[in-house]
Amino acid sequence: EFCHLVRRSVIDEDTLLAIDDTVAKFHQTREIFRLIRPDGFSLPRQHSMVHYRPLIEAFAAPNGLCSSITESKHIKAVQKPYRRSSRNKPLGQILLTNQRLDKLGAARVDFTARGMLSGALLPLP
């Protein structure tokens, strides 16, 4: 129900109240997971629901934006470069990795436009 509400193109005050209700219902019913995982559980996508209303009020309707989009971008931009780093003060290394990957991507686009990547690299004997 929450997903259907936030994916609307037009969100009015009644919709915002319905969003609040669905988030409250979720927080009430999710307590069942504490019986299964008493040590704790992590629901990151579900946690993001509490941020939707303030962001909708600040920036308007998300128009179908899905949290999996931002998650996949996070994996590409942060997690994979972090794994390549030495993990000692990784921020600079992550930024440098992303900068280099962007340059490689731009070079590939340029080389493709010039026809440098089409065909075999070495002539066949």
C-alpha positions as CSV (number, residue, x, y, z in Angstrom):
1,E,0.0,0.0,0.0
2,F,2.8,2.4,0.9
3,C,4.5,1.8,-2.6
4,H,1.2,2.6,-4.4
5,L,0.8,5.8,-2.4
6,V,4.3,7.2,-2.9
7,R,4.4,6.4,-6.6
8,R,1.5,8.7,-7.4
9,S,2.2,11.6,-9.7
10,V,0.2,14.0,-7.5
11,I,0.4,13.7,-3.8
12,D,-2.0,15.8,-1.7
13,E,-2.5,16.2,2.1
14,D,-4.9,13.2,2.2
15,T,-2.2,11.0,0.6
16,L,0.4,12.3,3.0
17,L,-1.8,11.3,5.9
18,A,-2.4,7.8,4.3
19,I,1.4,7.5,3.9
20,D,1.8,8.3,7.6
21,D,-0.8,5.7,8.5
22,T,0.8,2.9,6.4
23,V,4.2,3.7,8.0
24,A,2.7,3.5,11.5
25,K,1.0,0.2,10.6
26,F,4.3,-1.2,9.3
27,H,6.1,-0.2,12.5
28,Q,3.4,-1.9,14.6
29,T,3.3,-5.1,12.6
30,R,7.1,-5.5,12.1
31,E,7.5,-6.3,15.8
32,I,6.7,-9.9,14.9
33,F,10.3,-10.1,13.5
34,R,11.7,-9.5,17.0
35,L,10.3,-13.0,18.0
36,I,12.3,-14.5,15.1
37,R,15.4,-12.4,15.4
38,P,15.7,-11.3,19.1
39,D,19.3,-10.1,18.6
40,G,18.0,-7.5,16.1
41,F,17.3,-7.2,12.4
42,S,18.0,-4.8,9.7
43,L,15.4,-3.6,7.2
44,P,17.2,-0.7,5.4
45,R,14.7,-0.2,2.6
46,Q,11.9,-0.3,5.0
47,H,13.6,2.3,7.2
48,S,13.7,4.7,4.3
49,M,9.9,4.8,4.5
50,V,10.1,7.3,7.4
51,H,12.0,9.7,5.2
52,Y,9.5,9.8,2.3
53,R,7.1,12.3,3.8
54,P,9.6,15.0,4.6
55,L,11.3,14.5,1.2
56,I,8.0,14.7,-0.6
57,E,7.1,17.9,1.2
58,A,10.5,19.3,0.3
59,F,11.0,18.1,-3.2
60,A,7.5,17.0,-4.5
61,A,6.3,13.5,-5.6
62,P,9.1,11.0,-6.4
63,N,7.2,9.8,-9.5
64,G,8.0,6.1,-9.2
65,L,11.5,6.4,-7.9
66,C,12.5,3.1,-6.4
67,S,14.9,2.6,-3.5
68,S,16.6,-0.2,-5.5
69,I,17.8,2.4,-8.0
70,T,19.7,4.3,-5.4
71,E,20.9,1.0,-3.8
72,S,22.4,-0.2,-7.1
73,K,24.1,3.2,-7.6
74,H,25.4,3.0,-4.0
75,I,26.9,-0.4,-4.7
76,K,28.6,0.8,-7.9
77,A,29.9,4.1,-6.5
78,V,30.8,3.1,-2.9
79,Q,30.8,-0.6,-2.1
80,K,32.8,-1.9,-5.1
81,P,35.4,0.9,-4.9
82,Y,35.7,0.4,-1.1
83,R,36.5,-3.3,-1.8
84,R,39.3,-2.2,-4.1
85,S,40.8,0.2,-1.5
86,S,43.3,-0.7,1.1
87,R,40.5,0.1,3.7
88,N,42.9,2.5,5.4
89,K,41.4,6.0,5.0
90,P,39.4,4.8,2.0
91,L,37.5,8.0,1.0
92,G,40.2,9.4,-1.1
93,Q,40.8,6.0,-2.7
94,I,37.1,5.6,-3.5
95,L,36.9,9.1,-5.1
96,L,40.0,8.4,-7.1
97,T,38.7,5.0,-8.3
98,N,35.4,6.6,-9.3
99,Q,37.2,9.4,-11.1
100,R,39.3,6.9,-13.1
101,L,36.2,4.7,-13.9
102,D,34.4,7.8,-15.2
103,K,37.4,8.7,-17.4
104,L,37.6,5.1,-18.7
105,G,33.8,5.2,-19.5
106,A,34.3,8.6,-21.3
107,A,37.2,7.2,-23.3
108,R,35.1,4.1,-24.3
109,V,32.3,6.4,-25.6
110,D,34.9,8.5,-27.5
111,F,36.7,5.5,-29.0
112,T,33.4,3.9,-30.0
113,A,32.3,7.2,-31.7
114,R,35.5,7.2,-33.6
115,G,35.1,3.6,-34.7
116,M,38.2,2.5,-32.8
117,L,36.5,-0.3,-30.9
118,S,34.7,-2.0,-33.8
119,G,36.0,-5.1,-35.5
120,A,38.8,-7.4,-34.4
121,L,41.8,-5.9,-32.6
122,L,44.3,-8.1,-34.4
123,P,44.0,-9.2,-38.0
124,L,43.4,-12.9,-38.4
125,P,46.3,-14.8,-40.2
